């Protein structure tokens, strides 16, 4: 299955809003409820991708928080302006991995804040 970066963003931002770092959430149930317009298999696949990429803390079939890297990435891509510019920058390359995507988003934030 191909990774859809807009779905990655959507999941990260939704998880950031939902979690408290204490309660455990069942992944499949969360995907069914929070992403009702997305095929369940696709949603769970993207969710597991974020877990394996070190963005979401999880064990077995439950998650409870974003990792520090996940929080940083979510903060960087929260702005629609940053997200749009990030996607524009990677467009010539087709697809990039989540580490590159996060680095590009962080670079866009630095550009907008005029941080060298």
C-alpha positions in Angstrom: 0.0 0.0 0.0 1.3 3.5 -0.8 1.6 6.0 1.9 -0.6 9.1 1.5 1.1 12.0 3.2 -2.2 13.9 3.7 -3.5 11.0 5.7 -0.3 10.8 7.7 -0.8 14.5 8.6 -4.5 14.0 9.4 -3.7 11.1 11.7 -0.9 12.9 13.6 -3.0 16.0 14.1 -6.0 14.0 15.3 -3.9 11.8 17.6 -2.3 14.9 19.1 -5.7 16.3 20.0 -7.1 13.1 21.4 -4.3 11.7 23.6 -3.4 12.5 27.2 -0.3 10.3 27.4 -2.0 8.1 30.0 -5.0 6.3 28.4 -4.5 3.5 25.9 -6.5 3.6 22.7 -7.2 0.5 20.6 -5.8 1.3 17.1 -8.5 -0.3 15.0 -11.4 1.2 17.0 -9.8 4.6 17.0 -9.4 4.5 13.2 -13.0 3.4 12.7 -14.3 6.3 14.9 -11.8 9.0 14.0 -11.4 8.3 10.2 -14.9 7.0 9.2 -14.4 8.2 5.6 -11.1 6.2 5.2 -11.0 2.5 4.4 -10.2 0.8 7.7 -7.3 -1.2 6.3 -5.8 1.9 4.8 -6.2 3.9 8.1 -4.7 1.1 10.2 -1.8 0.7 7.8 -1.0 4.4 7.9 -1.3 4.3 11.7 1.1 1.4 12.0 3.5 3.2 9.6 3.6 6.1 12.0 4.2 3.8 14.9 7.1 2.0 13.1 8.4 5.4 12.1 8.7 6.4 15.7 6.0 9.1 15.6 3.4 7.3 17.8 4.0 5.4 21.0 2.2 2.1 21.0 2.3 -1.5 22.3 0.4 -4.5 20.9 -2.8 -3.0 19.3 -3.0 0.1 21.5 -1.4 3.5 21.4 -1.3 6.2 24.0 0.7 9.3 22.8 2.9 10.8 20.2 6.6 10.5 20.6 8.7 13.7 21.0 9.5 13.4 17.3 5.8 13.0 16.5 4.9 16.1 18.5 7.6 18.1 16.8 6.4 16.9 13.4 2.8 17.6 14.2 3.7 21.1 15.4 5.6 21.8 12.2 2.8 20.6 9.9 -0.1 22.0 11.9 -0.2 25.2 9.8 -1.9 24.8 6.4 0.7 27.3 5.0 3.6 25.1 6.2 1.9 21.9 4.9 1.2 23.4 1.5 4.8 24.7 1.1 6.2 21.4 2.3 4.2 19.5 -0.3 5.3 21.9 -3.0 9.0 21.4 -2.1 8.8 17.6 -2.2 6.6 17.4 -5.3 9.5 17.2 -7.8 10.7 14.1 -6.0 7.5 12.2 -6.1 7.5 10.5 -2.8 9.9 10.9 0.1 10.2 9.1 3.5 8.7 10.5 6.6 12.2 11.5 8.0 12.7 13.7 4.9 9.1 15.0 5.0 9.7 16.0 8.6 13.0 17.7 7.8 11.5 19.6 4.9 8.5 20.7 7.1 11.0 21.9 9.8 13.0 23.7 7.1 9.8 25.5 5.9 9.0 26.6 9.5 12.5 28.0 9.8 12.2 29.8 6.5 8.9 31.4 7.6 10.4 32.4 10.9 13.5 33.6 9.1 15.8 31.4 11.2 19.1 30.7 9.4 
